[in-house]
């Protein structure tokens, strides 16, 4: 895999826009305007992509593990089947981005905007989603074990069939979300909002639930422990 320098990346971005398949590991691409660039299958491991504009760029099947992607714009970017394990995505915009089947284990999305982003079948084990704007995101069948969703807004999100075992949903807003067949066993659910959410066939067994709001939630077929019955009784 051919190695490129920062200046070479800038040159190609202004001409062909085609940078797929190159070795860009450890490169510094901070504070650049790289809209709509093709980075598919590149090696960007450990790169610095902070404070830049990568909107609508393509990172499909790219290695972005251990990257600094903070304070950047990735709106509409493609990350299908990419590896972003342990990367810093804080304070960035991923509105409408596609993370389908991506490896997002232990990534940090704190204070990022992931509105309408796609995460179908993605692996977000131990991901940090604190205070994210995640309205209408698509997380169907995603792996979300041990995520931290503190104070995030997931209004209208699709989490159907997702695995949220041992996750922390403290003050998380899931109003109107689709959580049908979601696995929430042993999750921490404190002051979370499930108003008008679809909880059909969701599994809450072993979860710690305190001061959560289930007003108008659909709870048909919900799996609960005997000591949780009172929580759901009037909803």
BANUKE-111564 format. One record per residue (C-alpha): z, x, y. Coordinates in steps of 0.2 Angstrom, whole numbers, padded with zeros to 4 digits. Example, Ala and Ser with C-alpha at 12.3 -4.5 7.8 and 13.67 -1.06 7.14 Angstrom:
residues 2
(pt (0039 0062 -0022))
(pt (0036 0068 -0005))
end
This chain:
residues 235
(pt (0000 0000 0000))
(pt (-0006 0008 0016))
(pt (0008 0011 0030))
(pt (0005 0005 0048))
(pt (0013 0010 0064))
(pt (0019 -0002 0078))
(pt (0004 0004 0089))
(pt (-0008 0000 0074))
(pt (0000 -0017 0072))
(pt (-0003 -0021 0090))
(pt (-0021 -0015 0090))
(pt (-0025 -0026 0074))
(pt (-0016 -0041 0082))
(pt (-0028 -0040 0097))
(pt (-0043 -0038 0086))
(pt (-0044 -0046 0069))
(pt (-0026 -0053 0068))
(pt (-0027 -0048 0050))
(pt (-0012 -0037 0044))
(pt (-0010 -0044 0026))
(pt (-0006 -0032 0012))
(pt (0001 -0018 0023))
(pt (0017 -0008 0021))
(pt (0027 -0012 0037))
(pt (0044 -0008 0030))
(pt (0057 -0003 0043))
(pt (0045 -0006 0057))
(pt (0050 -0011 0074))
(pt (0040 -0026 0080))
(pt (0053 -0032 0093))
(pt (0048 -0039 0110))
(pt (0030 -0043 0105))
(pt (0018 -0057 0106))
(pt (0011 -0059 0088))
(pt (0005 -0077 0088))
(pt (-0005 -0083 0073))
(pt (-0005 -0066 0064))
(pt (-0008 -0064 0045))
(pt (0006 -0055 0037))
(pt (0004 -0062 0020))
(pt (0010 -0051 0005))
(pt (0016 -0037 0017))
(pt (0031 -0026 0014))
(pt (0042 -0030 0029))
(pt (0058 -0025 0021))
(pt (0071 -0020 0034))
(pt (0060 -0023 0049))
(pt (0065 -0027 0066))
(pt (0057 -0043 0072))
(pt (0069 -0049 0085))
(pt (0065 -0056 0102))
(pt (0047 -0059 0098))
(pt (0035 -0073 0096))
(pt (0028 -0075 0079))
(pt (0023 -0094 0080))
(pt (0011 -0100 0067))
(pt (0010 -0083 0059))
(pt (0008 -0082 0040))
(pt (0021 -0073 0030))
(pt (0017 -0080 0013))
(pt (0023 -0070 -0002))
(pt (0029 -0057 0010))
(pt (0045 -0046 0008))
(pt (0056 -0049 0023))
(pt (0073 -0045 0015))
(pt (0086 -0037 0026))
(pt (0076 -0040 0042))
(pt (0082 -0043 0060))
(pt (0073 -0059 0064))
(pt (0085 -0065 0078))
(pt (0081 -0073 0094))
(pt (0063 -0075 0090))
(pt (0050 -0089 0089))
(pt (0043 -0093 0072))
(pt (0038 -0111 0075))
(pt (0025 -0117 0063))
(pt (0026 -0100 0053))
(pt (0022 -0100 0035))
(pt (0035 -0092 0023))
(pt (0030 -0099 0006))
(pt (0036 -0089 -0008))
(pt (0042 -0076 0004))
(pt (0058 -0065 0001))
(pt (0070 -0066 0016))
(pt (0086 -0062 0006))
(pt (0101 -0057 0018))
(pt (0090 -0057 0033))
(pt (0097 -0061 0051))
(pt (0088 -0077 0057))
(pt (0101 -0082 0071))
(pt (0097 -0090 0087))
(pt (0078 -0091 0082))
(pt (0066 -0106 0081))
(pt (0058 -0111 0065))
(pt (0053 -0129 0070))
(pt (0040 -0135 0058))
(pt (0040 -0119 0047))
(pt (0037 -0119 0029))
(pt (0049 -0110 0017))
(pt (0044 -0119 0001))
(pt (0049 -0109 -0014))
(pt (0056 -0095 -0003))
(pt (0071 -0084 -0007))
(pt (0083 -0087 0006))
(pt (0099 -0081 -0003))
(pt (0113 -0076 0010))
(pt (0102 -0078 0025))
(pt (0110 -0081 0042))
(pt (0103 -0096 0051))
(pt (0117 -0098 0063))
(pt (0113 -0107 0079))
(pt (0094 -0108 0074))
(pt (0082 -0123 0076))
(pt (0074 -0128 0059))
(pt (0069 -0145 0064))
(pt (0056 -0153 0052))
(pt (0055 -0137 0042))
(pt (0051 -0137 0024))
(pt (0062 -0129 0011))
(pt (0057 -0138 -0005))
(pt (0062 -0128 -0021))
(pt (0069 -0114 -0010))
(pt (0084 -0104 -0015))
(pt (0097 -0104 -0001))
(pt (0112 -0098 -0011))
(pt (0126 -0094 0001))
(pt (0115 -0096 0016))
(pt (0124 -0098 0033))
(pt (0118 -0114 0042))
(pt (0132 -0115 0055))
(pt (0128 -0125 0070))
(pt (0109 -0127 0066))
(pt (0098 -0140 0073))
(pt (0091 -0146 0056))
(pt (0085 -0164 0060))
(pt (0072 -0171 0047))
(pt (0071 -0155 0037))
(pt (0065 -0156 0019))
(pt (0076 -0149 0006))
(pt (0071 -0158 -0009))
(pt (0076 -0150 -0025))
(pt (0082 -0134 -0015))
(pt (0096 -0123 -0022))
(pt (0110 -0124 -0009))
(pt (0125 -0118 -0018))
(pt (0139 -0112 -0007))
(pt (0130 -0114 0009))
(pt (0140 -0116 0025))
(pt (0134 -0131 0035))
(pt (0148 -0131 0048))
(pt (0143 -0143 0063))
(pt (0125 -0143 0058))
(pt (0114 -0158 0062))
(pt (0104 -0163 0047))
(pt (0101 -0181 0053))
(pt (0087 -0189 0042))
(pt (0085 -0174 0031))
(pt (0078 -0175 0014))
(pt (0090 -0167 0001))
(pt (0085 -0177 -0014))
(pt (0089 -0168 -0030))
(pt (0096 -0153 -0021))
(pt (0110 -0143 -0028))
(pt (0125 -0142 -0016))
(pt (0139 -0137 -0028))
(pt (0153 -0128 -0019))
(pt (0145 -0130 -0002))
(pt (0155 -0132 0014))
(pt (0150 -0147 0024))
(pt (0163 -0147 0038))
(pt (0158 -0158 0053))
(pt (0140 -0159 0046))
(pt (0130 -0174 0052))
(pt (0120 -0181 0038))
(pt (0117 -0198 0046))
(pt (0102 -0207 0038))
(pt (0099 -0192 0026))
(pt (0092 -0194 0009))
(pt (0105 -0187 -0003))
(pt (0099 -0197 -0019))
(pt (0103 -0187 -0035))
(pt (0111 -0173 -0025))
(pt (0124 -0162 -0034))
(pt (0140 -0161 -0023))
(pt (0152 -0156 -0036))
(pt (0167 -0146 -0029))
(pt (0160 -0146 -0012))
(pt (0171 -0146 0004))
(pt (0167 -0162 0014))
(pt (0178 -0163 0029))
(pt (0174 -0174 0044))
(pt (0156 -0175 0038))
(pt (0145 -0190 0044))
(pt (0135 -0199 0031))
(pt (0132 -0215 0041))
(pt (0117 -0225 0033))
(pt (0114 -0210 0021))
(pt (0106 -0213 0004))
(pt (0119 -0207 -0009))
(pt (0111 -0216 -0024))
(pt (0116 -0207 -0040))
(pt (0124 -0192 -0030))
(pt (0138 -0183 -0039))
(pt (0154 -0180 -0029))
(pt (0165 -0176 -0044))
(pt (0178 -0162 -0040))
(pt (0173 -0162 -0021))
(pt (0187 -0161 -0008))
(pt (0183 -0176 0004))
(pt (0194 -0178 0020))
(pt (0190 -0189 0035))
(pt (0171 -0191 0031))
(pt (0162 -0206 0037))
(pt (0152 -0216 0024))
(pt (0149 -0231 0035))
(pt (0133 -0241 0028))
(pt (0130 -0227 0016))
(pt (0120 -0233 0000))
(pt (0132 -0228 -0014))
(pt (0125 -0237 -0029))
(pt (0127 -0226 -0045))
(pt (0137 -0213 -0035))
(pt (0147 -0202 -0047))
(pt (0165 -0200 -0041))
(pt (0182 -0196 -0048))
(pt (0196 -0209 -0050))
(pt (0205 -0202 -0035))
(pt (0190 -0203 -0024))
(pt (0187 -0222 -0027))
(pt (0197 -0227 -0012))
(pt (0186 -0216 0000))
(pt (0171 -0226 -0005))
(pt (0179 -0243 -0008))
(pt (0174 -0251 0008))
(pt (0158 -0243 0011))
end
